[in-house]
């Protein structure tokens, strides 16, 4: 079983404050200090050091945190499995393009065929990675960039990232330059979203920002974004599946943008999620997944 002090370590690692850690865990500050000293003696290294009055995690603490999160997740899953199938809760995260337009049918099938409790979180890339890191998801399907040193991953599928506009817009069906976007109204997802991040990165590589556009309309739902674009409010950038079944929308292409992008299956390194992924996603599961951890 996981050392009880590991949970205290993780709270301190997040807060970098002994008092706040004690309050969160209903422990005295001396008790928190004693548990951390015990772990340092066990591992034979310092985990936290002070620089003046500020507490900092050591490089060894970063390694322990990675292990601790994986260990806590595996223990959590083991407890559910030992309790029997009726107690199993599956927690899946997906960025909005994937959740709304790619895996809905597979998840619906799983709900119909299994007796498990299923929690589906559809959010932006940044939020999902944070939930993965805190053992709040079993796995996530991500469309944006992430730290491959911190998380395990497998290719889920590939999709094209394109411009979308109203079908009678001058851009419809054309390939345009980045400079041609100047003066256009952009309808875009919120900060932290994968689609917005791709666009901002492409702009930054050529010395531009969202200020290239005459104005920016931000919405966190693709249903609103595509409606605004279909009604002529502006243009947007998204994955092709977002426009499926919407004949009032048209594609356009940027001459400087690589449209071929990857959707990734992302999980905590060392966690035993592959059998679960195959079970939940069925035919959509990435090929080549082996039993057990990465």
Buried (B, 14 or more C-beta within 10 A) or exposed (E): EBBEBBBBBBBBBBBEBBEBBBBBBEBEBEBBBEBBEBBBEEEEBBBBEEEEEEBEBBEBBEEBBBEBBBBBBBBBBEEBEEEEEEEBEBBBBBBBBBBBBBBBEBBEBBBEEBEBEBEBBBBBBBBBBEBBBBBBBBBBBBBBBBEEEBBBBBEBBEBBBBBBBBEEBEBBEBEBEBEBBEEBBBBBBBEBBBBBBBBBEBBEEEEBEBEBBEEBBBBBEBEEBBBBBBEEBBBBBBBBBBBEEBEBBBBBBBEEBEBEBEBBBBBBBBBBBBEBBBBBBBEBBBEEBEEEBB
